[in-house]
Amino acid sequence: MWQTQPVHIFNVDGSSLLNMKACTIHGPKSLEIEDRPIPKPDTNDLIIRLGAGGICGSDLHYYHEGGVGDFRLKKPFILGHEVAGEVVEVGSGVESLKLGQRVAVNPTRACLRCPECLSGRSNLCRDVFFYGSAARVPHVDGGFAEYFIATERQCIPIPETMDFRVAACAEPLAVTGHAAFRAGSLVGKRVLITGAGPIGVLLAATCRFSGATDVVLTDLLDEPLETAKKMGATETVNVSHVENALTKGSLKSAFDVAFEASGSLKALESCILVTRVGGKVVQVGSLPPGSSAAPLNKIMAKEIDLLGSFRFADEYRWAVDVLSRGWIDVTPMLTKTFPLSDAVQAFELASDRRRAMKVSLVTG
Ligand code: ZN
């Protein structure tokens, strides 16, 4: 039933027959398409041919600043962690996946042995390998290459007809699924989301999916808020147009749950101010490095639960399932597709929030 023939990538001695194109970051504004040998899989690994990869905010931080948060680039590495593709090599120890299988690939390889993994919080694993990240040295290569390695556990099969660009959105959707999980039941809730980037608009879709009745999204730009409306926001507010828009009038202290998805300290402050007594604030965005001041007395006086949300655990499988069934439609956020060879152009477009929401790279 598989339409794809095996690609002969390796000689019998294990050396690579072919080189591949890989989108490699060398430093700020230094992104190169390089020829690299195709990585050699172990017996429990697979080789995936890239179907599509979405450019994420953290990829853009590496591109513009040579690092993200506290992680600085020390050596060149391949970016990309929102990826899907097709199995083209299968290790002898792999049982459940076959050549030609189309898969969404979870970029996380947790150790599954540390206390966090054993308590079901593998997103907080102490020994995690995460695609396209400089968090550990040597850095972990990502999926913006013609071929990349994955373990069996990372690969979730997707339908024959599913667009790889949609499947690649399982990663950011899983981030929002985890944030919703942290917030608890959203049924009948009034929700605020600050920041209408890809995570913000996917949060809107996830909150609606999870039963929220009102989903208000804020941003400083009109263009991403237009996408937010198509993704499930019931109301959008451009906070640059109205001074203290959220702390005035009917919006004041009106929200059961607020998700901070912009990485702005001012937005976190708004979230704390407009969440009702006994409500919840979930920090999803990465705030600037170092200590931050916030109106913490309000947390005390209003008995607000302030929650952190970092990446995702089992929510990845949930996200692939929801996208496969078409229960959440991500097509309004897909901006444009570029071949891997035009990655610099793609990264430049992705950096312009007025013109782009999610830019995809495909093999070609
Ligand atoms: Zn672990």
Residues whose N, C-alpha, C, O or C-beta is under 5 A from the ligand:
A	BS01	ZN	A110 C111 L112 R113 C114 C117 C125 R126 D127
